Amino acid sequence: MDCLVNKKRKKFHDKVIVITGASSGLGLNIAKEFIKENAKISICARRLEKLKKNFKNKKNIFFQRVDISNQKSIKKFLNKTVKKFGKIDILINNAGIAYNSKIEDINLRKLKKSFEVNLFAPVVFLKETLKVMKKNNYGRIINVSSGGAVNCAETFFSYSSSKAALNTLTKTLSKELKNYNIKINTMSPGPCKTEMFPKNKLSTKLSIPTVKYLSSLSNNGPSGEFFWFMKKINIISDLSYIDWSNPNFFRRK
């Protein structure tokens, strides 16, 4: 039995994993899970005191307070990560924010902030991390999205629209990375209970199997897909099959 456990843990042994928003909720549980797997973890969040409380004196852990709406702050964090561990194998863009407002009452400053955190920050993390992953021709990337990006619940436009943009980022980048052994996918943790959504019922731990699966994909594994509790769901239709030069396509039937 011990041999089987050790065999499983070798999957992430010596892997360097970057996780954003790791001070609570899903990010915290992901980090704790990979600590059990003997991975090397680099994590960031706004609340340094919570990172210290959860990860101080832990082995193979690097943590830092990072304002992910600040590009320079992200770059410094990632440079220190590479300096400490020598590489980045897995990136999990987990940090996010949500504002609740009817569209007619929406605060444009808060709408902009939603995109800064939920979309622009992951783009910066990707831009910097891909430089390292491409050198090693290896990378596994998870963008934590939301079912809200598809369901479009009322009063959550800023959140759902920024997460929908994250889905299109993932799909587009998967095509740009097709010649590399770098896989990028999105996943929804479902309506889980977090500080951001305290009324939700599900545990964030239910998403851990999906996180571990997407973090350890084989060379021919999926990329550019959306996952919900280990299930691949088609949320972006592929229109590449359409022959736009065919005049019959534009005629009503």
Secondary structure, DSSP 8 states (H G I E B T S, - for coil): -HHHHHHHHTTTTT-EEEEES-SSHHHHHHHHHHHHTT-EEEEEES-HHHHHHHHTT-TTEEEEE--TT-HHHHHHHHHHHHHHHS---EEEE-------B-GGG--HHHHHHHHIIIIIHHHHHHHHHHHHHHHHT-EEEEEE--THHHH--TTBHHHHHHHHHHHHHHHHHHHHTTTTTEEEEEEE--SB--SSSTT--B-GGGGHHHHHHHHT--TT---S-EEETTEEE--S---TT--TT-GGGGS--
